[in-house]
């Protein structure tokens, strides 16, 4: 597995991957993957000009969803819509490119969900597949 690290930040499980590509290539690959998987693409937030830290040159948030998975998770509790659609952050810090997201499993604790483990695991698997494919070398 290509996960760089997973840590608890403010009690949220944030998973971070280091890309083997430059920022523009990583962004382009992620964009293509979301579109090729026929996911619902909501938007990309570009915070490049709003960042004040010199170490971070680029910062983009991809917002998307798999409608079937979203609908199934919403059946657990409508409050989960506060954390949906899915988001992946891509940023460049001192020349190193990273991707990160909040693991959907966090929703179980956040919203005290019961009997929703497999649905949340499906969301996590989707994020892992997309992110690993994005950072993969040689394709």
C-alpha positions in Angstrom: 0.0 0.0 0.0 1.2 3.5 -0.8 -0.1 5.3 2.2 2.4 7.8 3.5 0.8 8.2 6.9 -2.5 8.3 8.7 -2.8 10.3 11.9 -5.4 11.8 14.2 -5.7 15.5 13.7 -8.2 17.2 16.0 -9.8 13.7 16.5 -10.3 13.3 12.7 -8.7 10.5 10.8 -6.8 12.2 8.0 -5.0 10.0 5.5 -2.1 11.5 3.6 -0.3 10.1 0.6 2.8 11.5 -1.0 2.6 11.7 -4.8 5.4 10.5 -7.0 4.4 13.2 -9.6 4.6 17.0 -9.7 1.7 19.1 -8.7 0.2 19.7 -12.1 0.5 16.0 -13.1 -1.1 14.9 -9.8 -4.0 17.3 -10.3 -4.5 16.2 -13.9 -4.4 12.5 -13.0 -6.9 13.0 -10.1 -9.2 15.0 -12.4 -9.0 12.3 -15.1 -9.6 9.5 -12.6 -12.7 11.1 -11.1 -14.1 11.7 -14.6 -13.2 8.2 -15.9 -15.0 6.5 -13.0 -18.1 8.4 -13.9 -18.3 9.9 -10.4 -20.3 13.0 -9.9 -17.8 15.8 -10.1 -19.0 18.9 -8.1 -16.0 21.2 -8.4 -12.4 22.0 -7.6 -11.6 24.7 -5.1 -8.3 26.5 -6.0 -6.8 28.2 -2.9 -3.4 29.0 -4.5 -3.8 32.7 -4.2 -5.3 32.6 -0.7 -2.4 30.7 0.9 -0.1 32.9 2.9 2.5 30.3 3.8 5.5 30.4 1.5 6.2 26.6 1.9 2.9 25.8 0.2 2.7 26.8 -3.4 -0.5 25.1 -4.5 -3.7 23.8 -2.8 -6.7 22.3 -4.5 -9.7 20.5 -3.1 -11.6 18.1 -5.4 -15.2 17.6 -4.4 -17.0 14.6 -5.9 -19.2 11.6 -5.1 -20.4 8.2 -6.1 -24.2 8.8 -6.0 -25.0 5.2 -5.1 -22.6 5.1 -2.2 -23.7 8.5 -1.0 -27.3 7.5 -1.1 -26.6 4.3 0.8 -24.6 6.2 3.5 -27.4 8.8 3.8 -29.7 5.9 4.8 -27.7 5.5 8.0 -28.4 9.1 9.1 -29.1 12.3 7.2 -26.5 14.1 9.3 -23.7 12.4 7.3 -24.6 14.9 4.5 -22.6 17.4 6.5 -19.4 15.4 5.5 -20.5 14.6 2.0 -19.7 14.8 -0.9 -16.2 13.4 -0.7 -13.1 15.6 -0.8 -9.5 15.1 -1.7 -7.0 17.8 -1.0 -3.9 18.1 -3.2 -1.1 20.4 -2.1 2.5 21.2 -2.8 4.7 21.8 0.2 8.3 22.7 -0.4 8.3 20.9 -3.7 6.7 17.7 -2.3 3.2 16.9 -3.5 0.6 15.3 -1.1 -3.0 14.1 -1.3 -5.2 13.9 1.8 -8.7 13.1 2.9 -10.7 12.5 6.0 -11.4 8.8 6.3 -15.2 8.2 6.0 -14.9 5.8 8.9 -14.6 9.0 11.0 -18.4 9.6 10.3 -19.2 6.5 12.5 -17.9 8.2 15.6 -18.8 11.8 14.6 -22.5 10.9 14.0 -22.7 7.8 16.3 -23.8 5.6 13.4 -24.9 2.1 13.9 -25.0 -0.7 11.3 -23.2 1.4 8.7 -19.7 -0.1 8.8 -19.8 -1.7 5.3 -21.2 1.4 3.6 -18.5 3.6 5.2 -15.9 1.0 4.2 -17.1 1.3 0.6 -16.5 5.0 0.7 -13.0 4.5 2.2 -12.2 1.9 -0.5 -13.2 4.3 -3.2 -10.9 7.0 -1.8 -8.0 4.6 -1.4 -8.4 3.3 -5.0 -8.5 6.7 -6.5 -5.7 8.1 -4.5 -3.4 5.1 -5.1 -4.1 5.1 -8.8 -3.4 8.8 -8.9 0.0 8.6 -7.3 1.1 5.3 -9.0 4.3 5.4 -11.0 4.3 4.3 -14.6 0.8 4.9 -15.7 
